[in-house]
Amino acid sequence: MKLEEYRNEIDQVDKRIVALLNRRAELVREIGAIKTAAGLPVVDWQREAKVLEGLVAANEGMIDDKALARIYRAVLLECRQIQVQMNEEAVAAGVPVQ
């Protein structure tokens, strides 16, 4: 395969990653709504640790486990921000949240 063909394939992979990240964000919003309605906190540190452990355990590719964990910590942080924003919007609307 030529350089340009590899780059085109990477571009396609990146587009799939973006689509999957957006799907994850949709699910995070749904979970955030459930948490807000139940008065649950945004962050569940045990759940996040379990997610990271599961991903590292499933990692069979070229990415180092530590690198994978760093990438996913960034994903989790951004997803947390979605729920924080949801809580802020709920507070502004007068909905009690924890």
Beta strands, then each sheet from edge to edge (+ up, - down):
end
